[in-house]
Amino acid sequence: MRFLLEVDVDDSPTGTDPARELGRILRYWGGNLHHFELRPGSGAAVHDSAYREVGRWSVTGTPETTETAAPGEAGAPAPGAPAPGAPAQGAS
């Protein structure tokens, strides 16, 4: 599994140090992740101290997860898609 966190701190609340604001966001989400099922497809919006949406976290699959996921499950390849690591069609 791959955990992704994207946060825009360029527009921090007035008078707030971006490093402190990011630290607050990381502590908050780090402490609350146990409330979420961490599997491919999971995710949520991330809010700053002014309760504005400033980013998102998500969980994606890895090639190992993709290979073992059943069709239709998060992380499964699209129907007809080559398996991860398979040579492209027409390649010799």
C-alpha positions in Angstrom: 0.0 0.0 0.0 1.1 3.6 -0.6 -0.1 6.4 1.7 -0.1 9.8 0.0 -0.6 13.2 1.7 -0.8 16.4 -0.2 -1.2 19.7 1.7 -1.0 23.3 0.3 0.5 25.5 2.9 1.1 28.5 0.6 -2.2 30.1 1.7 -1.9 29.5 5.5 -4.3 31.5 7.7 -3.1 35.1 8.3 -0.4 35.3 11.0 0.2 31.6 10.9 3.7 30.2 10.3 3.4 27.6 7.5 5.8 25.2 9.3 3.7 25.3 12.5 0.5 24.9 10.5 1.8 21.9 8.7 3.1 20.4 11.9 -0.4 20.8 13.4 -2.0 19.1 10.4 0.5 16.2 10.5 0.0 15.7 14.3 -3.8 15.8 13.9 -4.0 13.3 11.0 -1.3 11.1 12.5 -3.3 10.8 15.6 -6.6 10.1 13.9 -5.6 7.6 11.2 -6.6 4.7 13.4 -10.2 5.8 12.8 -9.9 4.9 9.1 -9.5 1.7 7.2 -6.2 2.0 5.4 -6.7 0.2 2.1 -6.6 1.2 -1.5 -9.3 3.8 -2.2 -9.4 5.2 1.3 -8.9 8.9 1.7 -10.2 12.1 3.1 -9.9 15.9 2.8 -7.3 17.6 5.0 -8.3 20.9 6.8 -6.2 23.7 8.3 -6.7 25.3 11.7 -9.3 27.7 10.0 -11.2 24.5 8.9 -10.4 25.2 5.2 -9.8 22.3 2.9 -6.0 22.5 2.1 -5.3 19.0 0.8 -6.1 15.3 0.8 -4.7 12.0 2.0 -5.3 8.8 0.1 -4.2 5.2 0.0 -3.3 3.6 -3.3 -2.3 0.1 -4.2 1.2 -1.0 -5.3 2.0 -3.3 -8.1 1.9 -6.2 -5.6 -1.6 -5.2 -4.5 -2.7 -4.7 -8.1 -1.7 -8.2 -9.2 -3.7 -9.8 -6.4 -6.8 -7.6 -6.4 -9.9 -9.1 -7.8 -11.5 -7.4 -10.8 -13.6 -4.5 -9.7 -11.7 -4.0 -6.4 -9.7 -0.9 -5.6 -6.2 -1.5 -7.0 -7.4 -4.0 -9.6 -6.2 -3.4 -13.2 -8.8 -2.2 -15.7 -10.4 -5.0 -17.8 -8.0 -5.8 -20.6 -5.1 -3.9 -19.1 -1.8 -5.7 -19.2 -0.5 -7.0 -15.8 2.1 -4.7 -14.1 5.5 -5.4 -15.6 4.1 -7.1 -18.7 5.7 -6.1 -22.0 3.6 -3.7 -24.1 1.7 -5.2 -27.0 3.7 -5.4 -30.1 7.0 -5.4 -28.2 9.5 -8.1 -29.1 
